[in-house]
Amino acid sequence: MLFATWNVNSIRTRLSQVEEFLDETQPDLLCLQETKVEDKLFPRESIEKRGYQVSFYGQKAYNGVALISNQKLDDIRLGISGELVNNQVSTFLDEQKRIISALINGIRVVNVYVPNGSSLDSEKYIYKLKWLDHLKKYFESQEERSEPLCLMGDFNIVLEEKDIHNPKRFNNGIMASLSEREALQNVLGTRLEDVFRLFEADTGHWSWWDYRSGAWQKDQGWRIDHIYLSEELINNARSCVIHKKARGNIQPSDHAPVLVDINWPPQEDNENSLFY
């Protein structure tokens, strides 16, 4: 199975790019972040005519997440409160549409758009840490399930210095602070592993390039778009790549898609990866 994640930075602005990506890579599942559109205006028709099922959780102008799948999506859950019950989640955390999950071929896929946080001295940073704490509770509530788990999306956090083009300058700042890294590690616990690092141990691999200061032209990026897998899936992963080509589009998103190829359901695997 081929899964992909992409912060598309407005689905309506970049619909043709999403269509091209679907036609070229033919993923079984594409997780989108920052769709920036109310559900009633989501451009589902052009995607559905390609044979995909679409599920979305959006709002006007900001945030928004979506699942695009060529297989049936079951048990679709919207927002952190879609998992937590009995007042375990503060209502205001679901005012921003940032998480959607579903079962696909027996795998629980959770698509997230983690808050940016703005700056270390802002209320948005406090919100980010609180949101991550509730995401940890979200996964703790699933610990008794036997579902294989895939968590992916735009995390707005680098876990290691090698995920930043200039760690000396940016380390301990927003998206690279110790508190953010610890909060994300707490979400992952011991169950989830960064599949990209299973295949690429070195620095120099980015998924986001700031629109400002010629970051794309200078290849000065960050790796903040991640795919995390539980053990059953990690053991059957065949590749994980950043589709850097998409960042070079005309009027691109500032993010590139990330793809993982998983031999699932597990079977004798004598072939190379389906992608790259």
DOPA-631629 format. One line per 4 residues: their letters; for each residue x, y, z of C-alpha. Coordinates in nm, 2 decimals. Layout:
a	X,Y,Z; ...
This chain:
mlfa	0.00,0.00,0.00; 0.12,0.35,-0.09; 0.03,0.62,0.16; 0.12,0.99,0.12
twnv	0.09,1.31,0.33; 0.10,1.66,0.19; 0.03,2.00,0.34; -0.12,2.15,0.03
nsir	-0.17,2.50,0.16; -0.52,2.54,0.01; -0.69,2.26,-0.18; -0.88,2.50,-0.41
trls	-0.57,2.69,-0.50; -0.37,2.38,-0.57; -0.64,2.14,-0.69; -0.47,2.08,-1.03
qvee	-0.15,1.99,-0.85; -0.33,1.74,-0.63; -0.49,1.59,-0.94; -0.15,1.56,-1.11
flde	0.00,1.40,-0.80; -0.28,1.15,-0.78; -0.25,1.06,-1.15; 0.13,1.03,-1.13
tqpd	0.18,0.84,-0.81; -0.16,0.67,-0.76; -0.14,0.65,-0.38; -0.39,0.42,-0.20
llcl	-0.43,0.70,0.05; -0.34,1.07,0.04; -0.36,1.27,0.37; -0.40,1.65,0.31
qetk	-0.34,1.93,0.56; -0.42,2.30,0.54; -0.71,2.25,0.30; -0.84,2.59,0.40
vedk	-1.20,2.53,0.29; -1.54,2.47,0.45; -1.67,2.12,0.40; -1.96,2.23,0.17
lfpr	-1.70,2.39,-0.07; -1.45,2.11,-0.08; -1.38,2.03,-0.45; -1.46,1.66,-0.41
esie	-1.61,1.59,-0.76; -1.28,1.61,-0.96; -1.12,1.38,-0.71; -1.40,1.13,-0.69
krgy	-1.42,1.10,-1.07; -1.06,0.96,-1.04; -1.20,0.67,-0.83; -1.12,0.81,-0.49
qvsf	-1.33,0.84,-0.18; -1.29,1.17,0.00; -1.35,1.25,0.37; -1.28,1.60,0.51
ygqk	-1.29,1.81,0.82; -1.24,2.18,0.73; -1.31,2.54,0.80; -1.30,2.87,0.61
ayng	-0.95,3.01,0.53; -0.75,2.82,0.79; -0.65,2.46,0.89; -0.85,2.17,0.76
vali	-0.76,1.81,0.69; -0.87,1.55,0.44; -0.84,1.18,0.35; -0.84,1.08,-0.02
snqk	-0.85,0.70,-0.06; -0.90,0.45,-0.34; -1.02,0.20,-0.09; -1.31,0.21,0.15
lddi	-1.27,0.42,0.46; -1.43,0.29,0.77; -1.49,0.43,1.12; -1.41,0.79,1.02
rlgi	-1.34,1.01,1.33; -1.33,1.39,1.33; -1.13,1.59,1.57; -0.96,1.50,1.90
sgel	-1.30,1.47,2.06; -1.38,1.21,1.80; -1.17,0.97,2.01; -1.18,1.12,2.36
vnnq	-1.50,1.09,2.55; -1.63,1.18,2.90; -1.50,1.54,2.88; -1.14,1.44,2.84
vstf	-1.09,1.71,2.58; -1.13,2.08,2.61; -1.40,2.19,2.35; -1.19,2.48,2.22
ldeq	-0.92,2.24,2.09; -1.17,2.11,1.83; -1.27,2.45,1.71; -0.96,2.43,1.48
krii	-1.00,2.15,1.23; -0.67,1.97,1.27; -0.72,1.59,1.29; -0.91,1.32,1.10
sali	-0.87,0.94,1.12; -1.01,0.63,0.96; -0.96,0.26,0.91; -0.82,0.16,0.57
ngir	-0.75,-0.21,0.50; -0.74,-0.27,0.87; -0.49,0.02,0.94; -0.59,0.31,1.17
vvnv	-0.46,0.61,0.99; -0.45,0.94,1.18; -0.39,1.26,0.98; -0.28,1.56,1.18
yvpn	-0.20,1.93,1.13; -0.02,2.03,1.44; -0.04,2.40,1.53; 0.26,2.61,1.43
gssl	0.30,2.79,1.76; 0.41,3.12,1.61; 0.68,3.20,1.87; 0.80,3.07,2.21
dsek	0.65,3.37,2.40; 0.30,3.36,2.23; -0.03,3.21,2.34; -0.02,3.01,2.03
yiyk	0.28,2.82,2.16; 0.09,2.74,2.48; -0.20,2.62,2.27; 0.04,2.40,2.06
lkwl	0.17,2.23,2.37; -0.18,2.18,2.51; -0.29,2.04,2.18; 0.00,1.79,2.17
dhlk	-0.08,1.68,2.53; -0.44,1.60,2.42; -0.30,1.42,2.12; -0.10,1.20,2.36
kyfe	-0.43,1.12,2.54; -0.59,1.05,2.21; -0.34,0.77,2.15; -0.34,0.65,2.50
sqee	-0.72,0.59,2.46; -0.64,0.35,2.17; -0.37,0.14,2.35; -0.60,-0.16,2.40
rsep	-0.68,-0.18,2.03; -0.49,-0.42,1.81; -0.52,-0.20,1.50; -0.19,-0.13,1.32
lclm	-0.13,0.24,1.35; -0.01,0.51,1.10; 0.02,0.87,1.22; 0.12,1.12,0.96
gdfn	0.09,1.49,0.86; 0.24,1.83,0.92; 0.39,1.83,1.27; 0.55,2.17,1.26
ivle	0.83,2.02,1.48; 1.17,1.88,1.40; 1.28,1.59,1.62; 1.65,1.62,1.56
ekdi	1.91,1.88,1.47; 1.97,1.70,1.14; 1.61,1.79,1.04; 1.70,2.16,1.00
hnpk	1.93,2.31,0.74; 2.10,2.54,0.99; 2.05,2.39,1.34; 2.30,2.64,1.50
rfnn	2.06,2.92,1.40; 1.72,2.76,1.46; 1.78,2.51,1.73; 1.57,2.58,2.05
gima	1.35,2.82,1.85; 0.99,2.77,1.74; 0.94,2.42,1.58; 1.27,2.31,1.73
slse	1.23,2.38,2.10; 1.29,2.12,2.37; 0.94,2.14,2.49; 0.79,2.08,2.15
real	1.02,1.79,2.09; 0.94,1.63,2.42; 0.57,1.68,2.36; 0.59,1.50,2.03
qnvl	0.80,1.22,2.18; 0.54,1.18,2.44; 0.28,1.14,2.17; 0.48,0.87,1.99
gtrl	0.57,0.68,2.31; 0.73,0.35,2.24; 0.48,0.24,1.99; 0.54,0.47,1.69
edvf	0.86,0.50,1.49; 0.97,0.75,1.22; 0.97,0.54,0.91; 1.17,0.80,0.70
rlfe	1.47,0.75,0.93; 1.45,0.37,0.87; 1.57,0.45,0.51; 1.76,0.78,0.54
adtg	1.99,0.84,0.83; 2.16,1.16,0.71; 2.07,1.53,0.71; 1.99,1.72,0.40
hwsw	1.63,1.59,0.35; 1.36,1.85,0.38; 0.99,1.86,0.34; 0.92,2.23,0.39
wdyr	1.09,2.54,0.25; 0.99,2.88,0.36; 0.84,3.11,0.09; 1.07,3.38,0.21
sgaw	1.44,3.45,0.16; 1.48,3.22,-0.14; 1.48,2.91,0.08; 1.37,2.68,-0.20
qkdq	1.63,2.81,-0.44; 1.90,2.77,-0.17; 1.76,2.43,-0.06; 1.74,2.57,0.30
gwri	1.46,2.36,0.44; 1.32,2.17,0.74; 1.18,1.82,0.77; 0.85,1.87,0.96
dhiy	0.62,1.64,0.76; 0.64,1.30,0.91; 0.50,0.94,0.89; 0.51,0.73,1.21
lsee	0.43,0.36,1.20; 0.36,0.09,1.46; 0.57,-0.22,1.47; 0.36,-0.43,1.24
linn	0.38,-0.17,0.97; 0.75,-0.07,1.03; 0.84,-0.43,0.98; 0.67,-0.43,0.64
arsc	0.78,-0.08,0.51; 0.96,-0.09,0.18; 1.05,0.27,0.12; 0.98,0.63,0.24
vihk	1.06,0.93,0.02; 1.00,1.30,0.00; 0.85,1.39,-0.34; 1.06,1.70,-0.37
karg	0.95,1.76,-0.73; 0.61,1.90,-0.61; 0.78,2.19,-0.44; 0.91,2.31,-0.77
niqp	0.57,2.35,-0.92; 0.44,2.69,-1.04; 0.27,2.85,-0.74; 0.35,2.55,-0.51
sdha	0.27,2.47,-0.16; 0.56,2.54,0.07; 0.56,2.17,0.16; 0.64,1.86,-0.05
pvlv	0.45,1.53,-0.02; 0.60,1.24,0.18; 0.53,0.88,0.07; 0.56,0.55,0.24
dinw	0.53,0.21,0.06; 0.41,-0.07,0.29; 0.38,-0.44,0.20; 0.03,-0.47,0.35
ppqe	-0.14,-0.71,0.41; 0.20,-0.88,0.46; 0.29,-1.13,0.20; 0.60,-1.27,0.05
dnen	0.78,-0.97,-0.09; 1.02,-1.04,-0.37; 0.97,-0.70,-0.54; 1.12,-0.36,-0.50
slfy	0.92,-0.07,-0.37; 0.62,0.03,-0.57; 0.75,0.39,-0.56; 1.11,0.51,-0.63
